[in-house]
Protein backbone atom coordinates (compact mmCIF):
# COMPACT_ATOMS: atom_id res chain seq x y z
CA UNK A 1 0.00 0.00 0.00
CA UNK A 2 1.35 3.37 -0.95
CA UNK A 3 -0.80 5.65 1.14
CA UNK A 4 -0.36 6.75 4.76
CA UNK A 5 -2.81 5.37 7.28
CA UNK A 6 -3.29 5.59 10.99
CA UNK A 7 -4.31 2.11 12.13
CA UNK A 8 -6.32 1.32 15.24
CA UNK A 9 -7.80 -1.98 16.48
CA UNK A 10 -11.35 -1.62 17.79
CA UNK A 11 -12.81 -4.80 19.30
CA UNK A 12 -11.75 -7.25 16.56
CA UNK A 13 -12.15 -4.60 13.92
CA UNK A 14 -9.38 -2.79 12.11
CA UNK A 15 -10.03 0.88 11.37
CA UNK A 16 -7.68 2.88 9.20
CA UNK A 17 -7.78 6.68 9.01
CA UNK A 18 -6.78 8.69 5.97
CA UNK A 19 -7.21 12.37 5.13
CA UNK A 20 -9.40 13.41 2.22
CA UNK A 21 -6.47 14.36 -0.04
CA UNK A 22 -4.89 10.94 0.36
CA UNK A 23 -8.30 9.31 -0.14
CA UNK A 24 -8.73 11.13 -3.45
CA UNK A 25 -5.26 10.13 -4.63
CA UNK A 26 -5.51 6.49 -3.50
CA UNK A 27 -9.15 5.63 -4.08
CA UNK A 28 -8.57 2.27 -5.81
CA UNK A 29 -6.14 1.06 -3.16
CA UNK A 30 -8.61 2.02 -0.43
CA UNK A 31 -11.42 0.09 -2.13
CA UNK A 32 -9.16 -2.94 -2.42
CA UNK A 33 -8.20 -2.63 1.25
CA UNK A 34 -11.82 -2.48 2.41
CA UNK A 35 -12.94 -5.35 0.19
CA UNK A 36 -10.01 -7.73 0.63
CA UNK A 37 -8.79 -7.16 4.16
CA UNK A 38 -12.02 -6.68 6.14
CA UNK A 39 -10.86 -3.20 7.15
CA UNK A 40 -12.94 -0.05 7.63
CA UNK A 41 -11.49 3.29 6.54
CA UNK A 42 -12.36 6.63 8.10
CA UNK A 43 -11.77 9.62 5.85
CA UNK A 44 -11.01 12.89 7.62
CA UNK A 45 -11.21 16.49 6.51
CA UNK A 46 -9.21 19.01 8.54
CA UNK A 47 -8.49 16.22 11.06
CA UNK A 48 -12.20 15.55 11.69
CA UNK A 49 -13.81 12.26 10.62
CA UNK A 50 -16.43 12.84 7.92
CA UNK A 51 -16.96 9.56 6.04
CA UNK A 52 -16.45 5.86 6.63
CA UNK A 53 -15.83 3.21 4.01
CA UNK A 54 -17.12 -0.25 4.87
CA UNK A 55 -17.68 -3.30 2.72
CA UNK A 56 -21.07 -3.56 1.06
CA UNK A 57 -21.73 -6.81 2.93
CA UNK A 58 -21.19 -5.02 6.26
CA UNK A 59 -23.33 -2.11 5.11
CA UNK A 60 -26.25 -4.45 4.39
CA UNK A 61 -25.95 -5.84 7.92
CA UNK A 62 -26.17 -2.40 9.57
CA UNK A 63 -28.47 -0.71 7.05
CA UNK A 64 -31.66 -0.96 9.15
CA UNK A 65 -29.87 0.40 12.20
CA UNK A 66 -28.49 3.28 10.11
CA UNK A 67 -31.96 4.19 8.88
CA UNK A 68 -33.27 4.23 12.47
CA UNK A 69 -30.34 6.25 13.80
CA UNK A 70 -30.54 8.78 10.97
CA UNK A 71 -34.25 9.26 11.61
CA UNK A 72 -33.52 9.79 15.33
CA UNK A 73 -30.78 12.30 14.51
CA UNK A 74 -33.05 14.18 12.09
CA UNK A 75 -35.82 14.32 14.72
CA UNK A 76 -33.37 15.53 17.38
CA UNK A 77 -32.00 18.22 15.04
CA UNK A 78 -35.52 19.36 14.18
CA UNK A 79 -36.47 19.56 17.86
CA UNK A 80 -33.31 21.52 18.63
CA UNK A 81 -34.04 23.90 15.76
CA UNK A 82 -37.64 24.41 16.90
CA UNK A 83 -36.46 24.90 20.47
CA UNK A 84 -34.00 27.57 19.36
CA UNK A 85 -36.70 29.33 17.32
CA UNK A 86 -39.00 29.29 20.35
CA UNK A 87 -36.26 30.72 22.58
CA UNK A 88 -35.55 33.53 20.11
CA UNK A 89 -39.25 34.36 19.80
CA UNK A 90 -39.63 34.31 23.59
CA UNK A 91 -36.68 36.67 23.99
CA UNK A 92 -38.35 39.17 21.66
CA UNK A 93 -41.58 39.01 23.65
CA UNK A 94 -39.82 39.29 27.01
CA UNK A 95 -37.69 42.20 25.80
CA UNK A 96 -40.75 44.26 24.94
CA UNK A 97 -41.87 47.17 27.06
CA UNK A 98 -44.66 45.77 29.23
CA UNK A 99 -45.51 48.96 31.12
CA UNK A 100 -47.74 50.55 28.50
CA UNK A 101 -51.40 51.27 29.33
CA UNK A 102 -52.46 48.92 26.52
CA UNK A 103 -50.48 46.08 28.05
CA UNK A 104 -51.88 46.80 31.52
CA UNK A 105 -55.38 46.71 30.07
CA UNK A 106 -54.74 43.42 28.29
CA UNK A 107 -53.42 41.84 31.49
CA UNK A 108 -56.38 43.13 33.50
CA UNK A 109 -58.79 41.18 31.28
CA UNK A 110 -57.04 37.89 32.06
N, C-alpha and C positions, 0 to 999 in steps of 0.2 A: 504494500500500500504506500502511496506516495504522499498522502496528505496527513497533516498533523491532527491528532485526536487526543483529547483527554479521556482516559478510560476509567470507569468506576464500576465496581461490582455491587449490584443491588439485589439482595435476596435471590440468588441463582439467576440473575439476569445481568447481562453486560450492557452498559449504556456508554456510548461514545458521544463526546461533545465536539462540535466543529462550528466555526463561525461562518456566517452567511457567504463571505467571499470565498472561503475554501470550499464550501458546499457547491457553489456555482461552478468553480473550476474543476471539481472532482465528482460530479454528479454520478457518472457511470460507476465509479469505484464504490461510492456510497451505496448505490442500489445493490451491487454485487455483495457488499459486506452485509447488508440487512438480509438479503435473500439467502445467502449461503452460510452465514456464520451465526444465525439466530441472535443477532445483535440489534439493539435499538440505537438510533442516532438522534441526538438533540441538536438542532441548529440554533445558534444564538445570533443575535443582532445587538451590537453595542454591549456585549457581555451579558445579555439577558436572554433566557430561553424563549423562543417564539414558535418553534415547530418541532414535531417529533416524527421521525420516520420509523415505521414498524412494518413487519411483513404483512401482506394482505391476509394471510391465514390468521394472524394474531388480531388484526383489525376486525375480522368477521366475528371473532370470539367476544370482543369488547364493544361491538357496535351498539347493541341495545343499551348497555350501561352509558355509553357516550351520549346517545340520544337523550336519555333521562337526565344526565348531569348537565347537558347543554340547556335543556328546558328549565331546569332548576336555576341555572346561572342567569338565563334570560329573565326569568320571573324575578329573581333577586335584584337584578339591575333595574328592572322596570319599577319595582317597589322603591328602590333607593332614589331613582329619578323623581318619582311622584312625591316621595317624602321631602326631597330637596325643594321641589316646586311649592309644596305646601308651606314649608318653612319660610321661603322667600315671600310668598303671599301674606303669611301671617306677620312677618316683619313689617311689611308695608302698612298693614292695618294697625298694628300696635304703634307704629311711628307716627300715626296721624294725630292731629290735635283733637283731643276728646273733650275739651272744655267749652265748646261752642254751644250756644242756646239750642240749636237744632239737635245736637247730640244729647243734651240733657233732656230735651223733650222726648226723643226717641227712647231713651232709657226709662223714662218715667212711665211710658206705656207698657213696659214689660212687667 
